[in-house]
Amino acid sequence: MSLDRTIGFPLLVLYGMGTMIGAGFYALSGKVAGEAGMYAPLAFGAAGLLALFSALTFAEFSSRLPHAGGSARYLEEAFGKRWLSALTGWLIITTGIVSAATLAVAMTGFVQDFVALPERPTIIALSAAMGAIAAWGIRQAVGVVVAISMVQLLTLAYVAVAALAAPDAPLEDWSALVPAVDEMAWIGIVGGGFLAFYAFIGFEDMVNLAEEVREPRRVLPRALVAAMLLTTVVYMLVSAALVLAVPPARLAEANTPLAEAVRHHGQAAIGIIGVVSILSALNSALVQIVMVARVAYGMANRGYAPAAFSIVGRRTRTPWLATILATVVIAVLAAFLELTTLARLTSAVILLVFIMVNLGLWWLKGFDRADRPSATFSLPRSVPLAGAATMLAVLAFKSIQLIGNA
């Protein structure tokens, strides 16, 4: 039985924005401001440009190969190495599970700020709830992600307006956002851009819904690019409001930088930011469970994973066994293991996958044959090469940062 094609362009764009807008921006906006100062909006714009190269690569691949296997399937097509495709698929599954487990722990911490609940039972209950939503049906799961995404966008709009309307805000002139010809200013923008890049990770999960999207060869590429551009604009506008109204140094020191912009509205406003933080973590974790189940489904159909992972429920039309197993592993990891080191490795593995996918498209476009699937969305060969170079630069930056903190 096949998956259910129920997702159109608007829903997919909102889903894509939901994969990016979440806990990353809520936590990183202050750190980026600390690095780039008043030029934080430009840092987010630079990060969006970095991510766009790879988003374009995924867009072309999705038009050539609209399959649930995503990156694993793309690398098989590019290099013809089954072992490389299988390894990539399992790496993606592992990073998705670890990421979801990390988010489950973070979500539990947010909940405990409001209600004193035992940690492990809360983690298991939250993980089970997310797994149930993911197994319920793809339209339902995407609907939850989109609904929470709308709450996140409205909250960010509220934060921006509240920041600029604060009675005691030391409002800067908009011209302060334009950097002078100053080497140190641009070093800060580049450093902030590398940090801000992690607020864009998640767009790659969109391609794993390829077998549940209507007209995927046409819709997926457009939705990927639209989601990336819209997310970049949102980040730039909100970060501009933040640094215009709140000193960047104060944002950098705050655990919840967005709360600094609404503090004059009282504890209720700060509580809203806390609740949305919980929803953001839930949203991101739900996206990871959906992604892991689809990658496992696609791999099972290619013979890289147990065939049971390709079982689709008659009513739900979702890969329910893969979803349940992923949820169980996530709950166990979150409840019983220290995840800090694994979470750091997750980012490095994702960047390695990005590099390989970009190089895969670059290679494929140089050796295209008539029997290969044609692309309805085609890029110059230089674009994936630029994508690989930018991802390598981000990975090098992250490695140097970790070594410096060791």
N, C-alpha and C positions, 0 to 999 in steps of 0.2 A: 504494500500500500504506500502511495506517495504522500508527501507533505501537502498541506493545504495552502493554495495560492490565494491569499486574502489581503495582501498588503499593497497599497497603491503609493504613488509619489508623495503626497502630503504627509501621510502617516510615517513613511520611511524617513523623510527628512527630519521630522520631529524625533523619531527614534534615534537617528544618527546624532542629533544634537544632545539627546539624553545620554548617549554613550560617552560624550565628552564633558558636557557641563555637569559637574557634580562635586564630589569631595575634593578633587584636585584644585579647582579654582578657589573654593572656599578656604582652603588651607594655604595655597600658594600666592594669593594676591598680595599678602603682606610681605612675604619673602622676596617677591619680584620687585616690589616697591623699595625694599631695603637695598636691593642690588642696583636698580636702575633709577631710583629717585623719582623725580617728576616725569621722567621719560618711560615710566612703566607701561603706558599704553603702546608706545612704540616697541617695547620689548615683547608684549603680547602679539603685536602685529608681525614682528620678525619671527616669532615662534609659529604663528599661523602659516607664514610663508614656508618655513622649514617643513611643517607637516603637510602642506599642500602638495609638494613634490611627490611624496609617497601616496597621498590620497589620490592623485591623478593616476599613479601606477596601478593602484588597486581598482580604480575606475575602469581603466582599459582592460585589465584582467577579468573584471566582472562582466564586461560586455563580450569577451571572448569565451569565457568559461563560467556560465552562471550556475555553479554547483555549490552545495553546502560545505564542501571540504575546504573552501577558502585557500589560504596560503599553501597548504599541503598539496592541494590539487594544482595550483599554479606552478609550483616548483617541479612537479612531475611532468607537466606539459613542457616546461622550459628546458629541463636538463635530462629528462627521461630516466632518472634514477629513482627507482622505487624506494630504496633505503633512505634517500634524502627526504622524499616526500613523507614517508612514515615517521622518520625522526622529527621532522618539522611539526607534523600533526600532534605527536605526543608531547612535544615541547609546548605547543600552544595550549593543549589541554591542561598540562601541568601548571603553566603560568595562570591560566584562567581559574583553576581550582584554588591555587595559593592566593591569588588576588581576591577572590570571593571570600575565602576564609579570613583574610586580613580585614576586609571590609565588615564581615560579620562581627569580629572582635571590636572594631571601631564603633559599629552601630550599637553594640551592647553597652559600651562605655558611655555613649550619648544618652541611651535610655536610662542608665543608672544615675545620670546627673539629675533626672527628674523623679525616678522611682527606685527605691532600694530593692533590687531583685537579685537573687543568686545568679552568679555569672554563667556557669556551665549550662544549667537548664534554660537560661534565657538565650544563650547562643544556639542551643539545639532547637528551641522553639522558633526562633527567627529564621534559622536555616531551613527548617521544615516548611515554614510558611512561604518562603521564597521558592522552594522546590515545588510546592503545590501549585503556585501561580504559574510557574514555567511549564509544568506538565498539563495544566488545565486546557491550554490552547494557545497557539501563537498570537492570535488576534487579541486574546485576553491579556497575555503577557506584554505584548507591545502596547496595548491600551494602558496598562498600569505604568509602564515606562514613560509613555507620552504624557499621561496625566501628571505624574510627578515632575516631569520636565517642564510642564507648563507652570507648576507651582514654583519651581526653581527660577524660571525666567521672570515670573511676576515678582518674586522675592528680590532678584537682582535689580529689577526696575525700581522697586521700593527703596532698596539700599542706595541707589544712585540719586534718586530724588531727595531722600532724607539727608544724604550727605551734603548736597548743594543747598538745602534749605535749613541747615542747622544754624541756630541763631548766633552761636559763638564760634562758628567755623572760620578759620583764617583763610578765606577763599583767595586762591591765587588767580591771576589772570590767565586766560586760555593760552596766551602766548608763552607761558611758562612751560607748556608741553612740547614746544619746538626746540630741539637741541641746537646749541651754537656749534661752530666749527671747533670742537674741543675733543681732543683724543680721549680724555678720561670719561667724558659723557658717553661716547660711543662704546668704550670698553664696558661701561655699566649696562648699556642697552644690549650688547651682545651677551654678557653674562646673565642678565635678566631673561633674555630670550631663551637661552639654554634651559634655565630653570622653568620658565613658563611652558616649554614644550610638553612637559608631562601633564599639563592640563588639557592637552589635545589627544592624548592616547585614548583609543576607544573607537575611533572611526573605522578601523579595520574590521571590527565586529559586524559591521553592516553587511559585508559580503557573504557572511555565513547564513543570511536569510534568503539567499538567491533563489532557493527552490520554494519559497513561500511568498515571493513577490510576483505581482502580475507584470508581464512583459519585462523581465529582468534585464535583458540586453540593452533596452532603451532607458528603463527607469533607474536602475542601480547607479550607473555612472553619473547621471544628472543629480541624483539624490546625494551621492557622496560629495560631490563638489559643492552643492548648495549648502549642505550641513556644515561643511568645513568653513565656507565663507561667512555664513550667518553666525557661527560660533565665534569666529575671529572678531567680527564686528561687535558682538555682545561683550566679549572680554575687553576690547579696547574702550568701549564707551563706559563700562562700569569702572574699570581701573582708572580712567580719566577723572570720573566723578570722585573716586576715593582720594586720589593724590591731590586734587584741587581743594578738597575740604579737610583732609586729615594729613598732618605731617607724615611723610614717608617713614621717618624713623619710628614714629609711634605705631604705624601699621606693621612694621617689621618686628616689633617687640610683642605684638598682640598674638595670643593663641588663636583667637577668632577675629581676624582683622575686619570682617564685614560688620561685626557687632559694634566696632568703634564708630561706624558711620551712623548708627541708629541709637547710640547710647542716650542721647538727649530725649528720646521718646520713652525712656523708662524700661523697667524690667520686662514688661510685656513684649516689647519689641525685641529685646535680647532673647527672650524665650522663643519667639517666632524663629529667629535665626537658628536656635538650638534644635527646634523641631524639624526645620528644613534640612539641617545637617543630618539628622537621622534619616529622613526621606532620601537624601542624596546618597548616603551610604547604601541604603536598601536598593535604590535604583541601580547603582553601579554593580552591586553584587548580583542582582537579578539578571542584568545584561550578561554578566560572566557565566551564569548557569545556562542561560539560553544559548550562548556561544559555544560552551563546552559540549553541550548535548548535540548541537548541529555539526560541529567538527567531528565528533565521535560517529555520528550517523553517516557523514560523508566518507569517513575513513573505512567504516564497516562495508559500505557499498563498493569500495575499491579494494577490499581485501586486506586492509592494513590494521584492522581492529576486529574483535570478535563479532560475528554476524549478528549476535543478539542486540548489539547497539543500533542496528538498523530497523528494529521492530517499531512500528508506528501504531499507536492506539486507534481503534476504529472510530471512537467518538471524538477524541481530542485531536487526532491527526498530528500528534507530536511524538518524537522519539522518547517515549515515557520511561523505558528501562534505563537509557543513557542518562536521562534527567534525574531519576531517582538515585542511581549510583553516584553521580556527581554530587548530589545534595548530601548523601551520607558521608562521602569522603570529606567534603567541605566542613560539615558539622564536627567530624572527629578531629580534623586538623585544627579548627578554630578552638575547640574545647580543651585540647590536651597538649598542643605543641607551641613552642616559642617560634614566632613567625617573622621576626624582624629581618634576619639574614636572608630568609627565603624571599621576603617581599622585595628586598634590594635586588636579588638575582632576577626576579621577575621582570623588572624594567630592562635589565641587560639582555635577557633572552628575547624580549619583544623587539628591541632595537636590532638584534642580530637577524631576526626574522624579516624585519623591514629591509635590511641591507640585502638579504638573499632574494627577496621578492623583487626589489628594484633591479638587481643584477639579472634576475631571471627574465624580466621583460626586456631589458636591454639586449640580452643574448638572443632571446626569441625574435625580436624585431630585426636582428641582423641575419637570421637564418630562417626566416619565414618560408614555409612551403605552401603549395596550393592546397594540400590536404588538411592544413591546420584550420581551426575555427577562425572565421573572420571577426574583426572587431567593428562594432558600430560606433565606437568611440576610440579614435586613434591619436597617438601622441608622436611628436618627433622623438627620435631615438635618444636625444640628449637629455630628455626630461627624466627618465628612470635613472640615467647615470648621475644626474644632479641629485636625485633622491637618495641614491646609495651614498654619495659623498656627504650629504648633509646628515644622514643617519650615522655615518661613521664619525663625523665631527661631534655629534651629540653623545655618542657612546664614549669617545675619547674624553670629552669634557666630564662626563659622569664618572669615568674611571679615575681621572686625576683628582676629582672632588673627593671620592671615597678614600683614595690613598692619602690625601691631605688630612682627612679627618681621622685616619687610623692611628 
